[in-house]
Amino acid sequence: MTPPLKWLSIVIFGFLTQVALLLVHPGNRRASRVAVALFTVAFSFCLLVVAFFDAPFEVVLRDEPGKTMRAALEKL
């Protein structure tokens, strides 16, 4: 699988999760909005963290997360 296809699949799964959250709360609009909003914020944050690395699907992270984060911050 190519990296663009992997990114597309992540976004599709995120969209499907939002639809599932909407379907779980059919009678309560407020609960539906809150659930989708919380998921969207968390999902967006996770996408930003993954996208922070240059090529998240091509690099094998062998070191502890702290070393990897320092290396990524030094590249900025």
N, C-alpha and C positions, 0 to 999 in steps of 0.2 A: 504494500500500500504506500502511496506517495503521501508526503506531509499535507498537501492541500486536501486530499481526500480524508485524511484523519481529522483535520480541522473541521471540515464539513460535517463529518459524522458526529463530532462532539456538539456542534451547534444544533444539528437535527435532534440529537438525544435531549439536549436542553429544551428545545421547543416542545418535544413530545412530553417531557416531564411537566412543563407548564400546562399543556392541554390536560394531562392526567389530573393535575391539581384542580383545574377548573371543573372537571367532571366529578371529582370527589365531593365538592361542595356545591351541589346544584341549587339547594334551597336557601343558602346563606351567602348573599353577595359580599358582605363585609369579610367573612372568613375567607372567601375565595380571593378577594383582592389582597388581603394580608398575606395569605399563603403564597400567591404568585409573586407579590412584591418581595417578600423575604427570599424566596428562591432566586429571583432575578438578581437581587443584590449579591447574594452569595455566589451564584454562578458567574456573574460578571467579575467579581473579585478573583475567583479561581482562574478564569480565562486570562486575566491580567497577570497573575502570578506565573502561569504556564508560559504566556507569551513573553515574559520578562527575559527568559533565556533565549538565545539566538535561534536555536533549532531544537526545541524541546523533544521532538520525536526522533532526532538523529543522534543525540548525545546520550551516552550511558553514564549516569551519575554514580561514580564508584565511591566517592568520599562522603563524609558526613554532610548533612545539609549546611552546616555553618561554613565549612570551607568552600562549598559550592557557591553560597550566597556572597561570600567575600570576593571570590573570583569574578562573579558576575558584576558586583558593584565596582570593582576596580576597572572593568572594561568601559564603564560609563565615563 
